[in-house]
Amino acid sequence: MPLPIPALLRRPGRHRARWRSAGAAVAVALALTATAAIPASAAASAPAPHNLVTKGLDRKDLDRSLAAVHSAGMYGVYAAVRDGEDEWRGAAGLADVGTGRPVRSQLEHRIGSITKTFAAVGILQQVARDRIELDAPIARYLPGVVPGDLGRQITVRMLLNHTSGIGDYIPGAFPSLRRLDPHSLDDNRFRHFSPLELVRYGLAEPRTGAPGAVFSYSNTNYVLAGLILTKVTGQDAEKYLTRHVIRAAGLRHTYFPRTPYIKGPHAKMYESLYGRIDPPRDYSVYDMSWAWALGSLVSTTADLNRFYRALLTGELLAPAELREMQTTVPVPGLPGRHYGLGLYSQDMPCGRFWGHDGGVWGAGTFALTSQDGRRQVSLGINLMKYQQPDADPSRPHPVDAALNAHIVQALCGKATAGAGTAGALLSRMETAAPTAAVRH
C-alpha cells in the first residue's frame, strides 16, 4: 500500500505545472546507487541503445508529466529540461504545506551526492597537474588516516569509483537510523561533524570487500577524497571547489552553505522516514557538516544543467581526465547503470546519459545529460522516503512511477516516453524504499 496522499494534494488542478536490518540504516544515506557487490574487474561498458530521442521539447507534455508527480503524492517538484538552445522549466505543488506557498522552478535546493561529481572534477584537475595519481595509494596523501596496510592498498581511483571496501559512515553518525528511529536526525540538526570524525565512523563499519575487488557505494570514500584534495591544494576542499569548479562552470546559484540555512528562496524539505515521521518534518534548516564536500552543495536545476553541460563538453576537464571519469564499473541490481569517477551513466530507451542523483533529509535531486551535452534534465523534490518499507519492490510507488515517466519524457520525448526503462530508473535513488537500497 502506498503512503496516503495528503488531502491538500488530492486536487492537482490547484497548482498547475509549469514544468530491513542494518541495511535500513544505509538506506537513508546520501544518493543511494547500488545493492550487492560485484567484481570491479568487470568494468567494460555495454553499448548504448540506439538514439531515439525526439528533437525539441513538448512543453504541454512536460507540464502534464510534472503535474502527475504532484498528483501522485509528492509535495513539490521542479525541473529544468534542455534540448540544445530550447529550454523548459516547470514546477508543480507546494513549497510549504502549512501555508500553501507553491514551488517555483528556480528555487535553491540541497543537491546531496550530486556534490560528488564536483569533488571528482576537483581531484581530476589535480591529476592533470600531476599532483595526484589515480592509482597511487591514499597513504601517500593521507599518511595514518587509514591505518595499516589498508591505506597502502586503497588507491584514489578506488575511492572515486566506490571499490575501496570501506563502509559508510552514516550509521555511525546517525545511530538511531539502524532501527529507523528519527531521533538522530533531530539530535544532529545543529551538530558539527569534522571530516576525520566521519572517516572514523566509516572505518568502524564492517568492510565490504578487499580493496579494488567489489563495488559498494560508500560516502566515506568521498570524505577521504575531499581530505586528499585539501592536502594537495593547501586549501579547504569546499574553497577549492568553489573557485575552480563552481566558478569555472559559470554557476551563479551554487554554493557550499556556511550556516544551517539556505540563503535564497527555497522549499521546505520534508522527511517521512518511511512513515516513522508522521506528519513529515521539515529539515531545510540543518548543519550540513555531516555531508561536507561530498554532499552539502546548494544549487538550482538550471545551474545543474549548466554544470553537466560544461563537464561533458570539455570546459572543466581535458579529454584524458574526462575519459578517466567515464571509465566505469557496473552498478549491481540496476541494469543499464555504470559508475565512473563521481559520475554514472544510465542507458535510457533513447540512448546513454551521464549524471548523478542525490538526497539529504527532505530533499532529492536527479540530473542526467547526453554525451554531447545537448539533451538534459535536472529535477528536485521536497518529500523524502515516502514509501513504506514493506512495500512490494516489484510495484513502484506512484510517485516513483510518475518521476520515472517525467524523466523519460524529458530526455527521450513523446516517442519513447512509455518505454520500460522508466520503471527502474529511480529505484536506487535516495527516495527508494529500504528493500531497494544499498546493503553492506
C-alpha positions as a printed NumPy array, in Angstrom:
array([[  0.   ,   0.   ,   0.   ],
       [  1.415,   3.408,  -0.905],
       [  1.516,   6.149,   1.667],
       [ -1.775,   8.09 ,   1.678],
       [ -1.782,  11.293,  -0.316],
       [ -2.397,  14.276,   1.967],
       [ -5.775,  15.885,   1.463],
       [ -4.228,  19.13 ,   0.263],
       [ -2.587,  17.231,  -2.631],
       [ -5.702,  15.494,  -3.918],
       [ -6.631,  18.399,  -6.193],
       [ -3.867,  18.544,  -8.813],
       [ -5.509,  21.461, -10.581],
       [ -4.867,  23.736,  -7.611],
       [ -1.231,  24.277,  -8.593],
       [ -0.778,  23.644, -12.298],
       [  2.624,  22.528, -13.551],
       [  4.948,  24.905, -15.192],
       [  7.163,  22.443, -15.552],
       [ 15.244,  -4.32 ,   6.742],
       [ 18.246,  -4.645,   9.336],
       [ 21.457,  -2.661,   9.452],
       [ 20.934,  -2.229,   5.737],
       [ 17.999,   0.023,   6.543],
       [ 20.365,   2.476,   8.172],
       [ 22.343,   2.796,   4.991],
       [ 19.073,   3.09 ,   3.081],
       [ 18.904,   6.676,   4.243],
       [ 22.426,   7.595,   3.173],
       [ 23.172,  10.155,   0.513],
       [ 22.447,   9.291,  -3.105],
       [ 21.94 ,   5.563,  -2.998],
       [ 23.075,   3.917,  -6.2  ],
       [ 23.822,   0.243,  -5.719],
       [ 22.953,  -3.005,  -3.975],
       [ 25.104,  -6.125,  -3.954],
       [ 28.83 ,  -6.341,  -4.518],
       [ 30.183,  -7.098,  -7.996],
       [ 33.743,  -7.732,  -9.173],
       [ 35.291,  -4.416, -10.114],
       [ 37.223,  -6.04 , -12.947],
       [ 34.002,  -6.309, -14.963],
       [ 34.274,  -2.678, -15.894],
       [ 33.545,  -2.664, -19.602],
       [ 30.543,  -0.554, -20.529],
       [ 27.745,  -2.072, -22.606],
       [ 26.899,  -0.442, -25.931],
       [ 24.469,   2.428, -25.614],
       [ 20.951,   1.932, -27.011],
       [ 20.173,   3.34 , -30.419],
       [ 19.453,   7.054, -30.205],
       [ 15.701,   7.505, -30.494],
       [ 15.442,  10.909, -28.844],
       [ 12.716,  13.198, -30.147],
       [ 14.121,  16.551, -31.197],
       [ 12.646,  19.576, -29.496],
       [ 10.625,  19.87 , -26.306],
       [  6.895,  19.265, -25.975],
       [  6.028,  21.783, -23.281],
       [  2.462,  20.604, -22.781],
       [  3.567,  17.018, -22.231],
       [  6.286,  18.165, -19.838],
       [  3.721,  20.224, -17.931],
       [  1.409,  17.217, -17.703],
       [  4.046,  14.7  , -16.649],
       [  5.391,  17.023, -13.959],
       [  1.884,  17.701, -12.642],
       [  1.41 ,  13.927, -12.42 ],
       [  4.302,  13.716,  -9.913],
       [  2.472,  16.149,  -7.628],
       [ -0.844,  14.35 ,  -8.159],
       [  0.793,  11.052,  -7.148],
       [  1.639,  12.467,  -3.711],
       [  4.843,  14.478,  -3.994],
       [  4.589,  17.761,  -2.093],
       [  6.594,  19.789,  -4.581],
       [  8.654,  19.091,  -7.692],
       [ 10.623,  21.392, -10.007],
       [ 12.618,  20.664, -13.128],
       [ 14.641,  22.134, -15.973],
       [ 14.864,  20.425, -19.369],
       [ 17.051,  21.424, -22.317],
       [ 17.42 ,  20.361, -25.92 ],
       [ 20.219,  22.484, -27.343],
       [ 19.101,  26.082, -27.058],
       [ 15.489,  25.073, -26.389],
       [ 14.719,  25.157, -22.655],
       [ 11.675,  24.409, -20.481],
       [ 11.35 ,  24.96 , -16.749],
       [  8.466,  23.799, -14.63 ],
       [  7.177,  23.432, -11.089],
       [  4.177,  21.702,  -9.522],
       [  2.918,  21.537,  -5.959],
       [  3.852,  23.096,  -2.671],
       [  6.993,  24.551,  -1.177],
       [  5.275,  24.836,   2.22 ],
       [  2.377,  22.524,   3.059],
       [  1.423,  24.678,   6.03 ],
       [  0.922,  27.935,   4.163],
       [  0.162,  26.588,   0.686],
       [  3.089,  28.507,  -0.835],
       [  3.683,  26.998,  -4.293],
       [  7.031,  25.783,  -5.575],
       [  8.783,  27.665,  -8.37 ],
       [ 11.156,  26.309, -10.967],
       [ 14.218,  28.271,  -9.817],
       [ 14.203,  27.533,  -6.103],
       [ 17.532,  26.798,  -4.443],
       [ 17.816,  23.179,  -3.325],
       [ 20.192,  20.905,  -1.381],
       [ 21.547,  18.521,  -4.043],
       [ 23.146,  15.857,  -1.825],
       [ 25.557,  13.482,  -3.525],
       [ 25.497,  15.252,  -6.849],
       [ 28.231,  17.146,  -4.996],
       [ 30.375,  14.035,  -5.597],
       [ 30.661,  14.922,  -9.28 ],
       [ 32.035,  18.341,  -8.333],
       [ 34.52 ,  16.726,  -5.929],
       [ 35.681,  14.23 ,  -8.554],
       [ 36.245,  17.067, -11.036],
       [ 38.458,  18.769,  -8.454],
       [ 40.514,  15.59 ,  -7.961],
       [ 40.902,  15.098, -11.719],
       [ 42.049,  18.685, -12.149],
       [ 44.888,  17.837,  -9.78 ],
       [ 45.551,  14.635, -11.723],
       [ 46.047,  16.795, -14.815],
       [ 48.592,  18.856, -12.846],
       [ 50.455,  15.68 , -11.753],
       [ 49.712,  16.431,  -8.104],
       [ 47.53 ,  13.32 ,  -7.698],
       [ 47.882,   9.874,  -9.28 ],
       [ 44.644,   7.94 ,  -9.571],
       [ 46.35 ,   4.6  ,  -8.964],
       [ 48.555,   5.787,  -6.116],
       [ 47.789,   4.563,  -2.577],
       [ 45.89 ,   7.017,  -0.438],
       [ 48.571,   6.663,   2.278],
       [ 50.808,   8.769,   0.025],
       [ 48.492,  11.745,   0.554],
       [ 46.92 ,  10.938,   3.936],
       [ 49.536,   9.025,   5.957],
       [ 47.993,   7.376,   9.013],
       [ 44.381,   8.404,   8.286],
       [ 43.5  ,   4.923,   7.052],
       [ 45.733,   2.773,   9.258],
       [ 47.93 ,  -0.196,   8.438],
       [ 48.113,  -1.947,   5.102],
       [ 44.67 ,  -0.686,   4.149],
       [ 45.932,   2.804,   3.438],
       [ 48.649,   1.355,   1.202],
       [ 46.229,  -0.918,  -0.667],
       [ 43.405,   1.519,  -1.403],
       [ 44.017,   3.883,  -4.301],
       [ 42.496,   7.243,  -5.138],
       [ 40.611,   5.629,  -8.025],
       [ 39.037,   3.113,  -5.626],
       [ 37.673,   5.964,  -3.554],
       [ 36.146,   7.684,  -6.556],
       [ 34.508,   4.586,  -8.067],
       [ 33.453,   3.06 ,  -4.706],
       [ 35.595,  -0.078,  -4.833],
       [ 37.668,   0.674,  -1.713],
       [ 35.683,  -1.699,   0.521],
       [ 35.37 ,   0.946,   3.273],
       [ 31.963,   1.053,   4.976],
       [ 29.614,   4.006,   5.017],
       [ 29.76 ,   6.453,   7.937],
       [ 26.004,   7.227,   8.02 ],
       [ 25.067,   4.549,  10.606],
       [ 27.761,   5.811,  12.982],
       [ 26.84 ,   9.463,  12.58 ],
       [ 23.085,   8.773,  12.846],
       [ 22.904,   5.662,  15.076],
       [ 19.14 ,   5.691,  15.636],
       [ 18.644,   5.072,  11.915],
       [ 19.833,   1.49 ,  12.446],
       [ 16.318,   0.906,  13.779],
       [ 14.64 ,   3.506,  11.54 ],
       [ 14.21 ,   5.834,  14.505],
       [ 14.381,   9.559,  13.635],
       [ 15.932,  10.788,  16.915],
       [ 19.401,  11.148,  15.408],
       [ 18.045,  13.449,  12.729],
       [ 16.807,  15.864,  15.367],
       [ 19.804,  15.466,  17.676],
       [ 22.214,  16.342,  14.85 ],
       [ 20.343,  19.287,  13.381],
       [ 22.906,  21.794,  14.708],
       [ 25.773,  19.378,  15.424],
       [ 29.081,  19.999,  13.665],
       [ 30.992,  16.98 ,  12.368],
       [ 34.633,  17.104,  11.332],
       [ 35.716,  15.151,   8.223],
       [ 38.06 ,  12.993,  10.293],
       [ 35.181,  12.111,  12.631],
       [ 33.169,  10.916,   9.622],
       [ 36.121,   8.829,   8.424],
       [ 36.388,   7.167,  11.862],
       [ 32.714,   6.22 ,  11.703],
       [ 33.209,   4.698,   8.264],
       [ 36.303,   2.735,   9.242],
       [ 34.432,   1.295,  12.239],
       [ 31.811,  -0.257,   9.945],
       [ 32.285,  -3.779,   8.518],
       [ 34.416,  -3.975,   5.395],
       [ 32.501,  -4.557,   2.166],
       [ 35.348,  -6.282,   0.312],
       [ 39.048,  -6.245,  -0.419],
       [ 40.409,  -3.046,  -1.974],
       [ 39.515,  -2.962,  -5.66 ],
       [ 37.564,  -6.232,  -5.534],
       [ 33.924,  -5.147,  -5.376],
       [ 31.712,  -2.124,  -5.961],
       [ 29.893,  -0.869,  -2.86 ],
       [ 28.674,   2.699,  -2.565],
       [ 30.088,   4.47 ,   0.5  ],
       [ 30.053,   8.135,   1.397],
       [ 33.252,   7.65 ,   3.416],
       [ 35.146,   7.324,   0.143],
       [ 34.414,  10.917,  -0.754],
       [ 35.282,  12.292,   2.662],
       [ 38.724,  10.789,   2.086],
       [ 38.795,  12.226,  -1.426],
       [ 37.962,  15.658,  -0.018],
       [ 40.786,  15.337,   2.513],
       [ 43.19 ,  14.451,  -0.297],
       [ 42.059,  17.493,  -2.287],
       [ 42.582,  19.651,   0.795],
       [ 46.081,  18.22 ,   1.357],
       [ 47.404,  18.644,  -2.183],
       [ 45.909,  22.105,  -2.826],
       [ 46.639,  23.572,   0.596],
       [ 43.106,  24.886,   0.931],
       [ 39.832,  23.533,   2.247],
       [ 38.134,  21.334,  -0.356],
       [ 34.991,  23.475,  -0.338],
       [ 37.004,  26.625,  -1.092],
       [ 38.931,  24.907,  -3.862],
       [ 35.768,  23.542,  -5.495],
       [ 34.082,  26.924,  -5.265],
       [ 36.892,  28.671,  -7.114],
       [ 37.997,  26.036,  -9.617],
       [ 34.797,  24.098, -10.374],
       [ 31.708,  26.137,  -9.47 ],
       [ 33.   ,  29.465, -10.741],
       [ 34.803,  27.864, -13.676],
       [ 31.472,  26.393, -14.805],
       [ 29.784,  29.792, -14.581],
       [ 27.294,  28.77 , -11.904],
       [ 25.563,  31.651, -10.167],
       [ 23.311,  29.891,  -7.66 ],
       [ 25.533,  27.024,  -6.475],
       [ 27.428,  27.212,  -3.187],
       [ 28.543,  25.419,  -0.047],
       [ 26.393,  26.776,   2.802],
       [ 28.288,  28.408,   5.669],
       [ 25.374,  28.126,   8.098],
       [ 22.467,  25.679,   8.576],
       [ 20.335,  27.98 ,   6.439],
       [ 19.798,  28.141,   2.675],
       [ 20.448,  31.716,   1.548],
       [ 17.967,  32.141,  -1.309],
       [ 14.318,  31.261,  -1.987],
       [ 13.759,  27.576,  -1.329],
       [ 11.155,  24.981,  -0.473],
       [ 10.813,  23.38 ,   2.91 ],
       [ 12.314,  19.881,   2.974],
       [ 10.019,  17.196,   4.38 ],
       [ 11.31 ,  13.868,   5.7  ],
       [  8.931,  10.94 ,   6.275],
       [ 11.482,   8.172,   7.052],
       [  9.092,   5.573,   5.63 ],
       [  6.224,   6.748,   7.803],
       [  8.234,   6.919,  11.047],
       [  7.893,  10.713,  10.985],
       [  4.181,  11.451,  10.736],
       [  3.432,  14.027,   9.57 ],
       [  6.69 ,  14.53 ,   7.654],
       [  9.001,  17.058,   9.321],
       [ 10.843,  19.989,   7.741],
       [ 14.657,  19.634,   7.745],
       [ 15.521,  22.551,   5.477],
       [ 17.451,  24.169,   8.362],
       [ 20.358,  21.793,   9.035],
       [ 24.092,  21.862,   9.731],
       [ 25.43 ,  20.128,   6.627],
       [ 28.879,  19.321,   8.012],
       [ 27.681,  15.698,   8.141],
       [ 27.839,  15.749,   4.319],
       [ 30.842,  18.101,   3.866],
       [ 32.431,  18.283,   0.395],
       [ 30.63 ,  15.139,  -0.755],
       [ 27.018,  16.2  ,  -0.269],
       [ 26.368,  19.68 ,   1.086],
       [ 26.049,  21.832,  -2.042],
       [ 23.033,  24.051,  -2.692],
       [ 22.118,  24.638,  -6.333],
       [ 19.26 ,  25.078,  -8.808],
       [ 18.057,  22.838, -11.617],
       [ 19.26 ,  25.308, -14.252],
       [ 22.714,  25.503, -12.657],
       [ 22.96 ,  21.711, -12.594],
       [ 22.208,  21.531, -16.288],
       [ 24.87 ,  24.162, -16.906],
       [ 27.402,  22.224, -14.793],
       [ 26.948,  18.868, -16.514],
       [ 26.932,  20.516, -19.94 ],
       [ 30.22 ,  22.238, -19.129],
       [ 31.703,  18.98 , -17.835],
       [ 30.705,  16.787, -20.767],
       [ 31.692,  19.334, -23.415],
       [ 35.213,  19.734, -22.067],
       [ 35.029,  23.068, -20.268],
       [ 36.181,  21.697, -16.905],
       [ 38.479,  18.787, -17.773],
       [ 40.818,  17.856, -20.593],
       [ 39.845,  14.823, -22.726],
       [ 42.208,  12.453, -20.891],
       [ 40.732,  13.243, -17.476],
       [ 37.161,  13.142, -18.795],
       [ 37.873,   9.649, -20.192],
       [ 39.071,   8.577, -16.764],
       [ 35.907,   9.977, -15.229],
       [ 33.801,   7.966, -17.687],
       [ 35.657,   4.677, -17.122],
       [ 33.003,   2.749, -15.248],
       [ 32.087,  -0.32 , -13.246],
       [ 28.554,  -1.763, -13.493],
       [ 26.112,  -0.897, -10.728],
       [ 24.672,  -4.178,  -9.455],
       [ 20.935,  -4.609,  -9.309],
       [ 20.24 ,  -1.86 , -11.821],
       [ 20.722,  -2.85 , -15.458],
       [ 21.964,  -0.08 , -17.68 ],
       [ 23.78 ,   1.859, -14.964],
       [ 27.574,   2.092, -14.66 ],
       [ 29.542,   4.157, -12.134],
       [ 32.685,   6.053, -13.063],
       [ 34.575,   8.618, -11.005],
       [ 31.85 ,  10.644,  -9.304],
       [ 29.681,  10.251, -12.392],
       [ 27.438,   7.471, -13.642],
       [ 25.935,   6.529, -16.966],
       [ 22.333,   5.472, -17.386],
       [ 21.076,   3.718, -20.512],
       [ 17.666,   5.025, -21.499],
       [ 15.29 ,   3.996, -24.319],
       [ 16.81 ,   6.789, -26.426],
       [ 20.492,   6.473, -25.586],
       [ 23.095,   6.827, -22.867],
       [ 23.067,   9.742, -20.428],
       [ 25.507,  10.833, -17.717],
       [ 24.928,  12.376, -14.311],
       [ 24.245,  11.603, -10.664],
       [ 21.464,  11.736,  -8.093],
       [ 21.465,  12.979,  -4.538],
       [ 19.462,  13.017,  -1.369],
       [ 19.57 ,  14.648,   2.024],
       [ 16.964,  14.742,   4.752],
       [ 13.846,  16.014,   2.995],
       [ 15.265,  16.745,  -0.464],
       [ 16.057,  14.63 ,  -3.516],
       [ 17.715,  15.628,  -6.776],
       [ 18.321,  13.938, -10.102],
       [ 20.38 ,  15.095, -13.103],
       [ 21.144,  13.459, -16.453],
       [ 22.806,  14.811, -19.613],
       [ 23.54 ,  13.322, -23.028],
       [ 27.17 ,  12.732, -24.008],
       [ 27.168,  15.778, -26.298],
       [ 25.604,  17.98 , -23.586],
       [ 22.576,  18.752, -25.733],
       [ 19.684,  16.927, -24.005],
       [ 19.36 ,  17.394, -20.242],
       [ 17.045,  17.128, -17.262],
       [ 17.568,  18.203, -13.663],
       [ 14.829,  17.714, -11.094],
       [ 14.255,  18.352,  -7.39 ],
       [ 11.667,  17.077,  -4.895],
       [ 10.911,  18.128,  -1.304],
       [  9.472,  14.979,   0.316],
       [ 11.73 ,  12.006,   1.003],
       [ 11.301,   8.325,   1.93 ],
       [  7.567,   8.497,   1.435],
       [  7.389,   4.759,   0.648],
       [  6.511,   2.019,   3.13 ],
       [  9.422,  -0.316,   3.949],
       [  7.326,  -3.467,   3.483],
       [  6.004,  -2.431,   0.063],
       [  6.289,  -4.863,  -2.841],
       [  9.545,  -3.83 ,  -4.586],
       [  8.178,  -5.034,  -7.928],
       [  5.432,  -2.402,  -7.774],
       [  6.824,   1.132,  -7.78 ],
       [  5.259,   3.758,  -5.569],
       [  3.007,   6.07 ,  -7.624],
       [  5.401,   8.956,  -7.03 ],
       [  8.355,   6.912,  -8.303],
       [  6.42 ,   5.827, -11.378],
       [  5.452,   9.427, -12.134],
       [  9.01 ,  10.689, -11.616],
       [ 10.34 ,   7.997, -13.919],
       [  7.801,   8.861, -16.598],
       [  8.653,  12.566, -16.427],
       [ 12.403,  11.932, -16.714],
       [ 11.996,   9.656, -19.725],
       [  9.628,  12.19 , -21.307],
       [ 12.18 ,  14.93 , -20.683],
       [ 15.12 ,  13.039, -22.173],
       [ 13.513,  10.993, -24.92 ],
       [ 10.342,  12.831, -25.878],
       [  6.92 ,  11.53 , -26.727],
       [  8.125,   8.698, -28.974],
       [  9.679,   6.72 , -26.126],
       [  8.066,   8.229, -23.036],
       [  6.277,   4.966, -22.212],
       [  9.333,   2.729, -22.549],
       [ 10.1  ,   0.2  , -19.831],
       [ 13.339,   1.758, -18.575],
       [ 11.274,   4.297, -16.669],
       [ 10.059,   1.761, -14.15 ],
       [ 13.535,   1.143, -12.746],
       [ 15.251,   4.47 , -13.226],
       [ 14.701,   5.878,  -9.752],
       [ 14.781,   2.581,  -7.886],
       [ 18.246,   3.271,  -6.467],
       [ 17.77 ,   6.926,  -5.696],
       [ 17.766,   8.204,  -2.12 ],
       [ 13.957,   8.172,  -2.44 ],
       [ 13.866,   4.392,  -2.744],
       [ 12.414,   2.127,  -0.059],
       [ 14.845,   0.175,   2.195],
       [ 14.326,  -3.048,   0.241],
       [ 15.8  ,  -1.355,  -2.825],
       [ 18.617,   0.455,  -1.087],
       [ 22.292,  -0.07 ,  -0.522],
       [ 23.241,  -3.12 ,   1.549],
       [ 26.602,  -3.527,   3.272]])
